Amino acid sequence: MQIHKKNEFGRRKQQLAQYAKAIAHPARIAILRKLAEDKKCICGELVKVLPLSQSTVSQHLKELKNAGLIRGTVKGPKSIYTINQPALDQFRDEFKRLMSNLKEKK
């Protein structure tokens, strides 16, 4: 039986790592920016502005959704994606805290 050592680091560190992993691709950053700009989008709208296929955009949306950074609401045959603002705020706050703690003390 394999033991996952990441469980030794606590929930906050694990969540921060999950968020960071989710935005660790330029396409996902572009998706978040587009969602912030338009407030909501369907996959097809994102495909029009990204140099990626529909299936690739869908995979990136899935990663962002699994991390909790975006939400997807099914409307008929389409899913409408929006930013999960509380999760994004939590990511920002935790990342700022991390950077502050890493800052060289004088």
Secondary structure, DSSP 8 states (H G I E B T S, - for coil): ----GGGGG-HHHHHHHHHHHHT-SHHHHHHHHHHHHHS-EEHHHHHHHSSS-HHHHHHHHHHHHHHTSEEEEEETTEEEEEE-HHHHHHHHHHHHHHHHHHS---
